[in-house]
């Protein structure tokens, strides 16, 4: 399944995770409301709520009734660890196999990644 074939709520989740991992949203920061994020992405509010629920289930966001949703303390480190594990366990084996099939040079790849 390609990235674009994934359900919308998972693509929204990926975008929120990227914002946290890139430091655009930090531990303790407020997240956009369900309605505003839905409007920004042209998504159904229930779809956005489902994306947020995945983070809530993982303890990465906290809801303060009447105030909003916030990135939980320590969420960035936990999310980074989970994303690294998922990459290394799920995606890296196929990437490594393709690197071997194409006989690519590891040093050249590293240089390109850092450029």
C-alpha positions as a printed NumPy array, in Angstrom:
array([[  0.   ,   0.   ,   0.   ],
       [  1.525,   3.302,  -1.042],
       [  1.57 ,   6.255,   1.317],
       [ -1.276,   7.981,  -0.593],
       [ -3.475,   4.859,  -0.456],
       [ -3.573,   4.934,   3.338],
       [ -6.746,   6.125,   5.068],
       [ -7.055,   9.897,   5.447],
       [ -6.914,   9.753,   9.252],
       [ -3.514,   8.005,   9.057],
       [ -2.183,  10.6  ,   6.615],
       [ -3.396,  13.344,   8.976],
       [ -1.736,  11.514,  11.85 ],
       [  1.521,  11.418,   9.869],
       [  1.326,  15.174,   9.335],
       [  0.728,  15.851,  13.017],
       [  3.564,  13.477,  13.961],
       [  5.885,  15.265,  11.521],
       [  5.008,  18.629,  13.1  ],
       [  5.918,  17.251,  16.516],
       [  9.122,  15.554,  15.347],
       [ 10.234,  18.657,  13.41 ],
       [  9.73 ,  20.793,  16.529],
       [  6.935,  22.896,  15.02 ],
       [  4.768,  21.709,  17.915],
       [  6.502,  20.972,  21.218],
       [  5.571,  19.099,  24.38 ],
       [  2.921,  21.129,  26.199],
       [  1.858,  23.087,  23.094],
       [ -1.778,  23.333,  22.079],
       [ -2.857,  21.506,  18.944],
       [ -5.294,  22.984,  16.427],
       [ -8.937,  22.244,  17.143],
       [-10.602,  19.395,  15.287],
       [-12.668,  21.886,  13.287],
       [ -9.75 ,  24.114,  12.312],
       [ -7.549,  21.173,  11.273],
       [-10.454,  19.693,   9.297],
       [-10.996,  23.01 ,   7.504],
       [ -7.269,  23.393,   6.811],
       [ -7.068,  19.936,   5.201],
       [-10.544,  19.772,   3.669],
       [-11.272,  16.731,   5.818],
       [-14.302,  15.568,   7.729],
       [-14.064,  16.583,  11.422],
       [-14.749,  12.956,  12.42 ],
       [-11.689,  11.911,  10.409],
       [ -9.545,  14.489,  12.221],
       [-10.988,  13.349,  15.546],
       [ -9.979,   9.771,  14.677],
       [ -6.421,  10.926,  13.912],
       [ -6.24 ,  12.74 ,  17.25 ],
       [ -7.722,   9.702,  19.006],
       [ -4.766,   7.576,  17.866],
       [ -2.418,   9.979,  19.652],
       [ -4.653,  10.103,  22.706],
       [ -4.731,   6.286,  22.849],
       [ -0.917,   6.308,  22.795],
       [ -0.756,   8.952,  25.549],
       [  0.904,  11.452,  23.201],
       [ -1.781,  14.125,  23.539],
       [ -3.929,  15.143,  26.459],
       [ -7.366,  16.7  ,  26.335],
       [ -8.201,  19.512,  28.727],
       [-11.96 ,  19.758,  28.715],
       [-13.137,  23.151,  27.546],
       [ -9.588,  24.225,  26.714],
       [ -8.334,  21.943,  23.94 ],
       [ -5.796,  19.293,  23.082],
       [ -2.135,  19.526,  23.997],
       [  1.018,  17.566,  23.23 ],
       [  1.751,  15.511,  26.343],
       [  4.971,  16.007,  28.243],
       [  7.549,  13.533,  26.943],
       [  5.51 ,  12.863,  23.806],
       [  8.222,  14.015,  21.406],
       [ 10.78 ,  11.537,  22.764],
       [  8.252,   8.682,  22.843],
       [  7.035,   9.467,  19.325],
       [ 10.612,   9.634,  18.022],
       [ 11.428,   6.248,  19.564],
       [  8.259,   4.677,  18.121],
       [  8.816,   6.188,  14.655],
       [ 12.446,   5.015,  14.611],
       [ 11.405,   1.495,  15.623],
       [  8.648,   1.397,  12.991],
       [ 11.087,   2.622,  10.306],
       [ 13.808,   0.126,  11.204],
       [ 11.449,  -2.841,  11.674],
       [  8.939,  -2.198,   8.886],
       [ 10.439,  -0.017,   6.154],
       [ 14.215,  -0.397,   6.384],
       [ 14.41 ,  -4.086,   5.366],
       [ 12.818,  -3.33 ,   1.958],
       [ 14.986,  -0.234,   1.495],
       [ 18.153,  -2.162,   2.406],
       [ 17.203,  -4.942,  -0.017],
       [ 16.703,  -2.417,  -2.817],
       [ 20.061,  -0.794,  -2.046],
       [ 21.707,  -4.211,  -2.399],
       [ 19.766,  -5.021,  -5.607],
       [ 20.822,  -1.742,  -7.179],
       [ 24.406,  -2.111,  -5.907],
       [ 24.332,   1.402,  -4.489],
       [ 27.309,   2.75 ,  -2.562],
       [ 26.531,   3.378,   1.118],
       [ 28.949,   6.328,   1.371],
       [ 27.351,   8.001,  -1.659],
       [ 23.904,   7.51 ,  -0.111],
       [ 25.023,   9.049,   3.163],
       [ 26.532,  12.052,   1.335],
       [ 23.285,  12.542,  -0.595],
       [ 21.215,  12.267,   2.585],
       [ 23.329,  14.922,   4.303],
       [ 23.45 ,  17.306,   1.319]])
